[in-house]
Amino acid sequence: MSGITSHVLDTSRGVPAANIEVQLELKKDNEWKRIGEGTTNKDGRLPEPLATELVAGHYRIVFLVADYFSDMKKPSFFPRVRIEFLVDDPMEHYHVPLLLSPFGYSTYRGS
């Protein structure tokens, strides 16, 4: 099954990060166009894939994390986290998780 999925874990608290808005963008003609969006659930997962019909190209997932930390009354250095990646085989599944804390983040290509 092809598509793009994600989840967010708050590594500073050791829990899934709920209620984070996530946007998927595709770069076309040197401009970013939003092609999908969602909000993480109580398990930190997007209930639906951000996209299921892919084309080869340059993608970006934007995690809007400022409100998440603001709701917890915690400062955050990054108001948004942008992760760019390439899709070379549109028939593959791309899982791009975010490991998040108020002052840092990491990611990887998951399965």
N, CA, C and O atoms as a GROMACS GRO file, in nm:
protein
  444
    1MET      N    1   0.082  -0.117   0.000
    1MET     CA    2   0.000   0.000   0.000
    1MET      C    3   0.088   0.125   0.000
    1MET      O    4   0.173   0.140   0.087
    2SER      N    5   0.068   0.212  -0.094
    2SER     CA    6   0.147   0.334  -0.099
    2SER      C    7   0.080   0.443  -0.015
    2SER      O    8  -0.040   0.435   0.013
    3GLY      N    9   0.156   0.542   0.023
    3GLY     CA   10   0.102   0.655   0.098
    3GLY      C   11   0.205   0.715   0.190
    3GLY      O   12   0.318   0.666   0.201
    4ILE      N   13   0.164   0.824   0.255
    4ILE     CA   14   0.251   0.893   0.350
    4ILE      C   15   0.176   0.901   0.483
    4ILE      O   16   0.064   0.952   0.489
    5THR      N   17   0.239   0.850   0.588
    5THR     CA   18   0.182   0.853   0.722
    5THR      C   19   0.285   0.910   0.819
    5THR      O   20   0.402   0.926   0.786
    6SER      N   21   0.238   0.941   0.940
    6SER     CA   22   0.328   0.996   1.040
    6SER      C   23   0.270   0.975   1.180
    6SER      O   24   0.152   0.944   1.196
    7HIS      N   25   0.355   0.992   1.278
    7HIS     CA   26   0.312   1.001   1.416
    7HIS      C   27   0.411   1.088   1.491
    7HIS      O   28   0.522   1.112   1.443
    8VAL      N   29   0.370   1.137   1.609
    8VAL     CA   30   0.455   1.227   1.688
    8VAL      C   31   0.464   1.174   1.831
    8VAL      O   32   0.362   1.145   1.894
    9LEU      N   33   0.586   1.163   1.880
    9LEU     CA   34   0.611   1.124   2.019
    9LEU      C   35   0.680   1.240   2.091
    9LEU      O   36   0.777   1.296   2.041
   10ASP      N   37   0.629   1.275   2.207
   10ASP     CA   38   0.689   1.379   2.290
   10ASP      C   39   0.795   1.312   2.377
   10ASP      O   40   0.762   1.252   2.479
   11THR      N   41   0.920   1.322   2.336
   11THR     CA   42   1.028   1.253   2.408
   11THR      C   43   1.060   1.320   2.541
   11THR      O   44   1.124   1.258   2.626
   12SER      N   45   1.018   1.445   2.562
   12SER     CA   46   1.043   1.511   2.690
   12SER      C   47   0.952   1.457   2.799
   12SER      O   48   0.984   1.466   2.917
   13ARG      N   49   0.837   1.402   2.759
   13ARG     CA   50   0.741   1.347   2.854
   13ARG      C   51   0.726   1.196   2.842
   13ARG      O   52   0.669   1.131   2.930
   14GLY      N   53   0.778   1.139   2.732
   14GLY     CA   54   0.766   0.995   2.711
   14GLY      C   55   0.627   0.951   2.675
   14GLY      O   56   0.585   0.841   2.711
   15VAL      N   57   0.552   1.036   2.602
   15VAL     CA   58   0.414   1.005   2.566
   15VAL      C   59   0.387   1.045   2.421
   15VAL      O   60   0.462   1.125   2.364
   16PRO      N   61   0.281   0.990   2.361
   16PRO     CA   62   0.241   1.037   2.228
   16PRO      C   63   0.197   1.184   2.237
   16PRO      O   64   0.146   1.229   2.340
   17ALA      N   65   0.217   1.256   2.129
   17ALA     CA   66   0.179   1.398   2.124
   17ALA      C   67   0.047   1.412   2.049
   17ALA      O   68   0.042   1.396   1.927
   18ALA      N   69  -0.059   1.442   2.122
   18ALA     CA   70  -0.193   1.455   2.064
   18ALA      C   71  -0.223   1.599   2.023
   18ALA      O   72  -0.166   1.694   2.077
   19ASN      N   73  -0.313   1.611   1.928
   19ASN     CA   74  -0.366   1.741   1.883
   19ASN      C   75  -0.263   1.831   1.817
   19ASN      O   76  -0.267   1.953   1.834
   20ILE      N   77  -0.171   1.773   1.743
   20ILE     CA   78  -0.077   1.852   1.663
   20ILE      C   79  -0.126   1.852   1.520
   20ILE      O   80  -0.150   1.748   1.460
   21GLU      N   81  -0.141   1.973   1.466
   21GLU     CA   82  -0.180   1.985   1.326
   21GLU      C   83  -0.060   1.952   1.238
   21GLU      O   84   0.054   1.992   1.265
   22VAL      N   85  -0.087   1.877   1.131
   22VAL     CA   86   0.017   1.832   1.039
   22VAL      C   87  -0.028   1.861   0.896
   22VAL      O   88  -0.143   1.834   0.860
   23GLN      N   89   0.063   1.914   0.818
   23GLN     CA   90   0.033   1.947   0.679
   23GLN      C   91   0.134   1.877   0.588
   23GLN      O   92   0.252   1.868   0.621
   24LEU      N   93   0.088   1.829   0.474
   24LEU     CA   94   0.174   1.769   0.374
   24LEU      C   95   0.175   1.859   0.252
   24LEU      O   96   0.071   1.903   0.204
   25GLU      N   97   0.296   1.886   0.202
   25GLU     CA   98   0.312   1.972   0.084
   25GLU      C   99   0.396   1.901  -0.021
   25GLU      O  100   0.483   1.819   0.011
   26LEU      N  101   0.370   1.934  -0.145
   26LEU     CA  102   0.446   1.882  -0.259
   26LEU      C  103   0.503   2.001  -0.334
   26LEU      O  104   0.433   2.099  -0.358
   27LYS      N  105   0.631   1.992  -0.371
   27LYS     CA  106   0.696   2.102  -0.444
   27LYS      C  107   0.674   2.082  -0.594
   27LYS      O  108   0.712   1.980  -0.651
   28LYS      N  109   0.612   2.182  -0.655
   28LYS     CA  110   0.587   2.181  -0.800
   28LYS      C  111   0.622   2.317  -0.854
   28LYS      O  112   0.580   2.420  -0.800
   29ASP      N  113   0.699   2.319  -0.962
   29ASP     CA  114   0.740   2.446  -1.023
   29ASP      C  115   0.802   2.540  -0.920
   29ASP      O  116   0.775   2.660  -0.922
   30ASN      N  117   0.883   2.485  -0.832
   30ASN     CA  118   0.957   2.560  -0.731
   30ASN      C  119   0.868   2.627  -0.625
   30ASN      O  120   0.912   2.719  -0.556
   31GLU      N  121   0.744   2.580  -0.612
   31GLU     CA  122   0.654   2.631  -0.509
   31GLU      C  123   0.592   2.513  -0.433
   31GLU      O  124   0.570   2.406  -0.490
   32TRP      N  125   0.565   2.535  -0.305
   32TRP     CA  126   0.503   2.432  -0.221
   32TRP      C  127   0.352   2.443  -0.230
   32TRP      O  128   0.295   2.552  -0.219
   33LYS      N  129   0.287   2.328  -0.251
   33LYS     CA  130   0.142   2.323  -0.257
   33LYS      C  131   0.093   2.222  -0.153
   33LYS      O  132   0.140   2.108  -0.151
   34ARG      N  133  -0.001   2.263  -0.068
   34ARG     CA  134  -0.054   2.172   0.033
   34ARG      C  135  -0.142   2.068  -0.034
   34ARG      O  136  -0.231   2.102  -0.112
   35ILE      N  137  -0.115   1.940  -0.003
   35ILE     CA  138  -0.193   1.831  -0.064
   35ILE      C  139  -0.260   1.741   0.039
   35ILE      O  140  -0.335   1.651   0.004
   36GLY      N  141  -0.232   1.767   0.167
   36GLY     CA  142  -0.293   1.686   0.271
   36GLY      C  143  -0.274   1.750   0.407
   36GLY      O  144  -0.186   1.833   0.427
   37GLU      N  145  -0.360   1.709   0.501
   37GLU     CA  146  -0.349   1.760   0.637
   37GLU      C  147  -0.423   1.670   0.733
   37GLU      O  148  -0.508   1.590   0.693
   38GLY      N  149  -0.390   1.683   0.859
   38GLY     CA  150  -0.456   1.606   0.962
   38GLY      C  151  -0.412   1.653   1.100
   38GLY      O  152  -0.331   1.745   1.112
   39THR      N  153  -0.467   1.590   1.203
   39THR     CA  154  -0.434   1.622   1.342
   39THR      C  155  -0.406   1.491   1.414
   39THR      O  156  -0.480   1.394   1.399
   40THR      N  157  -0.300   1.490   1.493
   40THR     CA  158  -0.266   1.368   1.565
   40THR      C  159  -0.371   1.336   1.670
   40THR      O  160  -0.427   1.425   1.733
   41ASN      N  161  -0.397   1.207   1.687
   41ASN     CA  162  -0.495   1.161   1.786
   41ASN      C  163  -0.426   1.136   1.921
   41ASN      O  164  -0.310   1.171   1.939
   42LYS      N  165  -0.498   1.077   2.015
   42LYS     CA  166  -0.443   1.054   2.150
   42LYS      C  167  -0.321   0.962   2.149
   42LYS      O  168  -0.242   0.963   2.244
   43ASP      N  169  -0.306   0.883   2.043
   43ASP     CA  170  -0.188   0.796   2.030
   43ASP      C  171  -0.075   0.864   1.954
   43ASP      O  172   0.026   0.801   1.923
   44GLY      N  173  -0.092   0.994   1.922
   44GLY     CA  174   0.010   1.067   1.849
   44GLY      C  175   0.013   1.035   1.701
   44GLY      O  176   0.104   1.076   1.629
   45ARG      N  177  -0.087   0.961   1.655
   45ARG     CA  178  -0.090   0.917   1.515
   45ARG      C  179  -0.193   0.997   1.437
   45ARG      O  180  -0.291   1.046   1.492
   46LEU      N  181  -0.168   1.009   1.308
   46LEU     CA  182  -0.268   1.064   1.219
   46LEU      C  183  -0.364   0.952   1.186
   46LEU      O  184  -0.321   0.846   1.140
   47PRO      N  185  -0.494   0.971   1.207
   47PRO     CA  186  -0.589   0.862   1.185
   47PRO      C  187  -0.598   0.817   1.039
   47PRO      O  188  -0.633   0.702   1.013
   48GLU      N  189  -0.566   0.904   0.947
   48GLU     CA  190  -0.568   0.874   0.803
   48GLU      C  191  -0.434   0.912   0.743
   48GLU      O  192  -0.367   1.002   0.794
   49PRO      N  193  -0.392   0.846   0.636
   49PRO     CA  194  -0.269   0.889   0.567
   49PRO      C  195  -0.282   1.034   0.519
   49PRO      O  196  -0.391   1.080   0.486
   50LEU      N  197  -0.170   1.104   0.516
   50LEU     CA  198  -0.169   1.240   0.462
   50LEU      C  199  -0.191   1.238   0.311
   50LEU      O  200  -0.245   1.334   0.255
   51ALA      N  201  -0.150   1.131   0.246
   51ALA     CA  202  -0.171   1.113   0.102
   51ALA      C  203  -0.168   0.964   0.073
   51ALA      O  204  -0.094   0.888   0.137
   52THR      N  205  -0.248   0.922  -0.025
   52THR     CA  206  -0.248   0.781  -0.065
   52THR      C  207  -0.207   0.763  -0.211
   52THR      O  208  -0.160   0.656  -0.249
   53GLU      N  209  -0.224   0.865  -0.290
   53GLU     CA  210  -0.182   0.859  -0.431
   53GLU      C  211  -0.062   0.949  -0.448
   53GLU      O  212  -0.074   1.072  -0.448
   54LEU      N  213   0.053   0.888  -0.463
   54LEU     CA  214   0.178   0.963  -0.469
   54LEU      C  215   0.231   0.974  -0.610
   54LEU      O  216   0.199   0.894  -0.698
   55VAL      N  217   0.312   1.077  -0.629
   55VAL     CA  218   0.393   1.092  -0.749
   55VAL      C  219   0.536   1.107  -0.701
   55VAL      O  220   0.559   1.150  -0.589
   56ALA      N  221   0.631   1.072  -0.785
   56ALA     CA  222   0.771   1.094  -0.748
   56ALA      C  223   0.791   1.244  -0.732
   56ALA      O  224   0.741   1.324  -0.812
   57GLY      N  225   0.865   1.283  -0.630
   57GLY     CA  226   0.889   1.424  -0.611
   57GLY      C  227   0.939   1.460  -0.473
   57GLY      O  228   0.974   1.374  -0.393
   58HIS      N  229   0.942   1.590  -0.449
   58HIS     CA  230   0.996   1.651  -0.328
   58HIS      C  231   0.878   1.687  -0.237
   58HIS      O  232   0.794   1.769  -0.275
   59TYR      N  233   0.871   1.627  -0.119
   59TYR     CA  234   0.761   1.646  -0.026
   59TYR      C  235   0.811   1.714   0.101
   59TYR      O  236   0.930   1.712   0.133
   60ARG      N  237   0.717   1.774   0.173
   60ARG     CA  238   0.749   1.835   0.302
   60ARG      C  239   0.631   1.813   0.396
   60ARG      O  240   0.516   1.839   0.361
   61ILE      N  241   0.662   1.766   0.517
   61ILE     CA  242   0.562   1.758   0.623
   61ILE      C  243   0.591   1.872   0.719
   61ILE      O  244   0.705   1.892   0.761
   62VAL      N  245   0.486   1.947   0.754
   62VAL     CA  246   0.497   2.058   0.848
   62VAL      C  247   0.416   2.023   0.972
   62VAL      O  248   0.295   1.999   0.964
   63PHE      N  249   0.482   2.020   1.086
   63PHE     CA  250   0.419   1.994   1.214
   63PHE      C  251   0.405   2.127   1.287
   63PHE      O  252   0.506   2.193   1.315
   64LEU      N  253   0.284   2.168   1.318
   64LEU     CA  254   0.259   2.295   1.386
   64LEU      C  255   0.261   2.269   1.537
   64LEU      O  256   0.158   2.238   1.596
   65VAL      N  257   0.378   2.282   1.598
   65VAL     CA  258   0.397   2.239   1.737
   65VAL      C  259   0.384   2.349   1.841
   65VAL      O  260   0.378   2.318   1.960
   66ALA      N  261   0.378   2.476   1.802
   66ALA     CA  262   0.373   2.586   1.899
   66ALA      C  263   0.253   2.573   1.992
   66ALA      O  264   0.267   2.587   2.114
   67ASP      N  265   0.135   2.547   1.937
   67ASP     CA  266   0.014   2.536   2.020
   67ASP      C  267   0.022   2.418   2.116
   67ASP      O  268  -0.029   2.425   2.228
   68TYR      N  269   0.084   2.309   2.071
   68TYR     CA  270   0.098   2.190   2.157
   68TYR      C  271   0.172   2.226   2.286
   68TYR      O  272   0.125   2.196   2.396
   69PHE      N  273   0.286   2.292   2.272
   69PHE     CA  274   0.364   2.329   2.390
   69PHE      C  275   0.297   2.443   2.467
   69PHE      O  276   0.303   2.446   2.590
   70SER      N  277   0.236   2.536   2.398
   70SER     CA  278   0.166   2.646   2.464
   70SER      C  279   0.053   2.594   2.553
   70SER      O  280   0.032   2.644   2.664
   71ASP      N  281  -0.020   2.494   2.504
   71ASP     CA  282  -0.129   2.436   2.583
   71ASP      C  283  -0.078   2.373   2.713
   71ASP      O  284  -0.152   2.365   2.811
   72MET      N  285   0.047   2.329   2.713
   72MET     CA  286   0.107   2.270   2.834
   72MET      C  287   0.183   2.373   2.916
   72MET      O  288   0.245   2.339   3.018
   73LYS      N  289   0.178   2.499   2.872
   73LYS     CA  290   0.249   2.608   2.941
   73LYS      C  291   0.400   2.583   2.942
   73LYS      O  292   0.468   2.612   3.040
   74LYS      N  293   0.450   2.529   2.830
   74LYS     CA  294   0.593   2.504   2.815
   74LYS      C  295   0.647   2.589   2.701
   74LYS      O  296   0.581   2.605   2.599
   75PRO      N  297   0.766   2.645   2.719
   75PRO     CA  298   0.826   2.718   2.607
   75PRO      C  299   0.871   2.620   2.499
   75PRO      O  300   0.900   2.504   2.527
   76SER      N  301   0.877   2.669   2.377
   76SER     CA  302   0.924   2.586   2.267
   76SER      C  303   1.010   2.671   2.174
   76SER      O  304   0.972   2.782   2.138
   77PHE      N  305   1.123   2.620   2.138
   77PHE     CA  306   1.214   2.691   2.048
   77PHE      C  307   1.165   2.688   1.904
   77PHE      O  308   1.186   2.784   1.829
   78PHE      N  309   1.100   2.579   1.865
   78PHE     CA  310   1.054   2.560   1.728
   78PHE      C  311   0.901   2.574   1.722
   78PHE      O  312   0.831   2.489   1.776
   79PRO      N  313   0.848   2.679   1.656
   79PRO     CA  314   0.704   2.688   1.641
   79PRO      C  315   0.649   2.589   1.539
   79PRO      O  316   0.534   2.545   1.548
   80ARG      N  317   0.734   2.554   1.442
   80ARG     CA  318   0.698   2.456   1.339
   80ARG      C  319   0.819   2.368   1.313
   80ARG      O  320   0.933   2.412   1.323
   81VAL      N  321   0.792   2.244   1.279
   81VAL     CA  322   0.899   2.154   1.237
   81VAL      C  323   0.868   2.114   1.094
   81VAL      O  324   0.761   2.061   1.064
   82ARG      N  325   0.964   2.140   1.005
   82ARG     CA  326   0.947   2.107   0.863
   82ARG      C  327   1.045   1.997   0.827
   82ARG      O  328   1.166   2.009   0.850
   83ILE      N  329   0.992   1.890   0.771
   83ILE     CA  330   1.076   1.777   0.730
   83ILE      C  331   1.056   1.756   0.580
   83ILE      O  332   0.946   1.727   0.534
   84GLU      N  333   1.164   1.772   0.505
   84GLU     CA  334   1.158   1.752   0.360
   84GLU      C  335   1.216   1.615   0.327
   84GLU      O  336   1.312   1.570   0.389
   85PHE      N  337   1.156   1.550   0.228
   85PHE     CA  338   1.203   1.418   0.187
   85PHE      C  339   1.164   1.394   0.042
   85PHE      O  340   1.078   1.463  -0.014
   86LEU      N  341   1.229   1.296  -0.017
   86LEU     CA  342   1.205   1.263  -0.157
   86LEU      C  343   1.129   1.131  -0.170
   86LEU      O  344   1.160   1.034  -0.102
   87VAL      N  345   1.031   1.130  -0.255
   87VAL     CA  346   0.961   1.007  -0.291
   87VAL      C  347   1.012   0.968  -0.429
   87VAL      O  348   0.988   1.038  -0.527
   88ASP      N  349   1.081   0.857  -0.434
   88ASP     CA  350   1.132   0.812  -0.564
   88ASP      C  351   1.048   0.699  -0.623
   88ASP      O  352   1.046   0.679  -0.744
   89ASP      N  353   0.979   0.625  -0.537
   89ASP     CA  354   0.892   0.517  -0.583
   89ASP      C  355   0.751   0.540  -0.529
   89ASP      O  356   0.724   0.509  -0.413
   90PRO      N  357   0.661   0.594  -0.610
   90PRO     CA  358   0.526   0.626  -0.564
   90PRO      C  359   0.445   0.505  -0.518
   90PRO      O  360   0.339   0.523  -0.458
   91MET      N  361   0.491   0.386  -0.546
   91MET     CA  362   0.418   0.266  -0.503
   91MET      C  363   0.456   0.222  -0.362
   91MET      O  364   0.393   0.132  -0.306
   92GLU      N  365   0.558   0.284  -0.303
   92GLU     CA  366   0.601   0.249  -0.168
   92GLU      C  367   0.524   0.327  -0.063
   92GLU      O  368   0.459   0.427  -0.092
   93HIS      N  369   0.534   0.277   0.061
   93HIS     CA  370   0.477   0.346   0.177
   93HIS      C  371   0.589   0.427   0.243
   93HIS      O  372   0.699   0.376   0.261
   94TYR      N  373   0.560   0.552   0.279
   94TYR     CA  374   0.656   0.639   0.345
   94TYR      C  375   0.599   0.680   0.480
   94TYR      O  376   0.498   0.750   0.488
   95HIS      N  377   0.665   0.636   0.587
   95HIS     CA  378   0.624   0.672   0.722
   95HIS      C  379   0.732   0.763   0.779
   95HIS      O  380   0.848   0.724   0.788
   96VAL      N  381   0.693   0.885   0.816
   96VAL     CA  382   0.789   0.986   0.862
   96VAL      C  383   0.747   1.032   1.002
   96VAL      O  384   0.668   1.125   1.016
   97PRO      N  385   0.800   0.968   1.107
   97PRO     CA  386   0.765   1.005   1.244
   97PRO      C  387   0.847   1.124   1.293
   97PRO      O  388   0.954   1.154   1.240
   98LEU      N  389   0.795   1.189   1.395
   98LEU     CA  390   0.865   1.301   1.459
   98LEU      C  391   0.881   1.269   1.606
   98LEU      O  392   0.784   1.240   1.676
   99LEU      N  393   1.005   1.276   1.654
   99LEU     CA  394   1.037   1.263   1.796
   99LEU      C  395   1.065   1.404   1.844
   99LEU      O  396   1.159   1.468   1.796
  100LEU      N  397   0.984   1.453   1.937
  100LEU     CA  398   0.978   1.595   1.967
  100LEU      C  399   1.006   1.627   2.112
  100LEU      O  400   0.965   1.553   2.202
  101SER      N  401   1.076   1.737   2.135
  101SER     CA  402   1.089   1.796   2.268
  101SER      C  403   1.085   1.948   2.249
  101SER      O  404   1.092   1.994   2.135
  102PRO      N  405   1.074   2.026   2.356
  102PRO     CA  406   1.061   2.171   2.338
  102PRO      C  407   1.181   2.237   2.269
  102PRO      O  408   1.167   2.343   2.209
  103PHE      N  409   1.299   2.176   2.278
  103PHE     CA  410   1.418   2.239   2.224
  103PHE      C  411   1.494   2.153   2.124
  103PHE      O  412   1.611   2.180   2.096
  104GLY      N  413   1.429   2.050   2.072
  104GLY     CA  414   1.494   1.966   1.972
  104GLY      C  415   1.396   1.866   1.913
  104GLY      O  416   1.286   1.846   1.966
  105TYR      N  417   1.438   1.805   1.803
  105TYR     CA  418   1.356   1.702   1.740
  105TYR      C  419   1.446   1.613   1.655
  105TYR      O  420   1.557   1.650   1.619
  106SER      N  421   1.393   1.496   1.623
  106SER     CA  422   1.461   1.407   1.528
  106SER      C  423   1.354   1.331   1.452
  106SER      O  424   1.237   1.328   1.490
  107THR      N  425   1.398   1.271   1.345
  107THR     CA  426   1.306   1.196   1.259
  107THR      C  427   1.383   1.083   1.191
  107THR      O  428   1.506   1.075   1.201
  108TYR      N  429   1.311   0.998   1.123
  108TYR     CA  430   1.371   0.889   1.047
  108TYR      C  431   1.265   0.838   0.951
  108TYR      O  432   1.148   0.873   0.962
  109ARG      N  433   1.306   0.756   0.857
  109ARG     CA  434   1.208   0.691   0.771
  109ARG      C  435   1.167   0.561   0.839
  109ARG      O  436   1.246   0.468   0.854
  110GLY      N  437   1.043   0.556   0.879
  110GLY     CA  438   0.991   0.439   0.948
  110GLY      C  439   0.930   0.341   0.849
  110GLY      O  440   0.946   0.354   0.728
  111SER      N  441   0.859   0.244   0.905
  111SER     CA  442   0.796   0.143   0.820
  111SER      C  443   0.646   0.137   0.845
  111SER      O  444   0.576   0.058   0.782
   0.00000   0.00000   0.00000
